[in-house]
Amino acid sequence: MAATDLLDRVAVRAATRARPFWTIPRRDALVGYLLISPQLVGSALFVLLPLGLVVYYSLQEWNVLASTFEYVGGANYAKLLADPNMGQVLTGTALFSVGLVVLNLTLALSLAILLNQRLAGTTFFRTLFFSPVLVSLVAWTIVWQFLLQQDGGVNGLLGVVGVEGPNWLRGETTALLSVIVVQVVKNVGLNMVLFLAALQGVPRQLYEAAQLDGAGAWTRFARITVPQISPTILLTSIITVVGSLQVFAQIAVLTQGGPGMSTTVLVYYLYQQAFQFRHLGYGAALSVLLFLIVAALTLLQWRLRRKWVFHES
Amino acid sequence: MKAPGKLAALSLTALLAVTACGGEAAPAAQGPQPLRMSIWTSNEAHLKLFNEIAAEYRKSHPQVGEITFDPIPFENYTTTLTTQIAGGNAPDLAWILENSAPDFVGSGALVPLKSKIENAGELVPAATRLWERDGELYAYPFSTSPFGVFVNTDLVKAAGQKTPRELMKAGQWDWQHANEINKAVAAKGKNGLTILNFDYKAWDNLATVWQGWGAKAWSDDGGTCQFNAPEMVEAMTFLHKAIFTDKSMPGPGTAVDFFSGDTSMAVAQISRAAMLEDATFKWDLVPLPAGPKGEYAVIGQAGIGVLKKSPRAEQATDFLTYFTNAANSAKLAAYFPPARGSVLTADTMAKTSPMLNGDQLQEVVVDGIQKGVVKPSHTGQAELAQTARAALDPLWKPDADVKAVLDGVCAKIQPLLGG
């Protein structure tokens, strides 16, 4: 009995000793980590570190010219809550985002459905609608600035049909609408291509079966197309919502936040505070607010996916 | 933590440490040290002259390496400059525009210059006021450029109007007559008067008009808003009528380019004369028209300061001393009116000014600098300017209530003025 115990112990020890540290799973893990390390390091340096620094700066009062850097705790956040402009800025941001997302997704989906038909010239129109995506954003916006002037191209076209166009960039409502349209026309092609790819992935037999069952065009769209492309709708809506909250160059070129504060969206307001007015600490606090809004909206959409994305249910 | 996790964390920490080490200051530089000056002009003639002066300086200062003049677009000049400073990439020397002078001078960001500048006593007091604090000079008043009115005399005559110079001789060169001329030109389908850089946003340029009514943006001590004072209401009512009733000024959202020849008058600084070199029309430069309060002048300024943060502040100060001495001021006067009394004469400036004649230099530049006031500037000017811009926007509509809008401006900016 005792001899058997001893033998067992020796055998266990030998087995333990013989087992190398670099087991196959560990080696696989190491290779995996090494492969993703460039991305990991890049994210750490250029995403996580700046994010952490923004939070840190939001707790400071930094006077660039006087070279003073002073810890002020939550003072910048208290200022944010008491800022009389915040109501207007957040309302403007919400109007801008809702307008942009609704118009962009509706137009992109409509164009994709239209260009998914087997008709002559669809390739030309696909290229035409996608081409603005490739144009430099600032160049695109400057051209639109000329088109939207009182005596610009847009009003010239309206004049041909006897309509006297407004001074687009000088009216509060028309300025907001103009920035939305300029942004939508610039980027609608990207969402259109994504929708087009999704539409082409919908099995044709589903439509054939529905047609045999007597389903009309609208029923086929609502019951087959939308559920089938719902993952793409989720993706495009997340991209568009996040993008809409980060629109800057168009506003900087077209309106500089005006007239009044009608186009001063959150990202432009934080630019003004941080870089033009040199309130870098307060600008950082506004950045944190923007980050939280974007994160919350993305999370909300992600949570809601189970309810309306077909493949997630 | 499992081994691969530890390894990844260690690798990341090591990499961050190495990167952080890379951010340390470079070892003490050897050899000639370069200097960088941020400027707003990218005009080739201006840069050529700067580079010639810099090359001359380097001949006698071998310890100074390349001197770079780094143009930053005017529209975002101060924002870009302060972002460079915040990012640890501050230039050694910088032009400073007058609207940010109180912020730069008051912050202690600049090196004191009074004892370094050659013969500082001859600088015209009107030119140095903005750049001084407690008797010390913090930036050299490099360009003291009065606003004048560039006139397209071809368009004025074609509209059957007397030219401004003829009106000056008759003692009738005032805003009412100027408005009549521009109204007549506009009626012929061309543009009337434009105020350069205003574009219904940069409202401080309107000081070139409202000064004629004796109006001010705020009180001299900077503490009280004056936008709704009677003088300002009158001046703004004049402008509003000119834009929306007489159509003698292009309205908001209209692109105008005086230098292409389709506009009768432009209020601008004399440095813009360089853009008329290839003009295909006859033009003149005259002083600002008189207002109800009589004749007046408004000057725009730019100073050059040395950033305290510069590791080469001493060499930069020495170069600035050379760059702005009397001999170089006379050369630079071709484009940038000097603040030195000894060279601020029409005769001296006429020798180097390629575009303007003696009368124009005397009337607009020499007289203008002597009696001119600077555009409004205040500590925290950028925020003030933006807040006032937003509050003034409702004024640029045909049915605006001028007094109500100006009351609104004061309601918005008074808290920023400190009251």
Interface residues (C-beta under 8 A of the other chain):
Chain A: F21 R26 A29 L30 Y33 S37 L40 V41 A44 L45 W62 N63 V64 L65 A66 S67 F146 L148 Q149 Q150 D151 G152 N167 W168 L169 R170 Q256 G257 G258 P259 G260 M261 T264 Q272 F275 Q276 F277 R278 L280
Chain B: A3 P4 L7 A8 S11 L12 L15 L16 T19 T79 T82 T83 I85 A86 D103 F104 S107 G108 A109 Y200 K201 G251 P252 G253 T254 A255 K308 K309 G380 A382 E383 Q386 R389 A390 A391 D393 P394 W396 K397
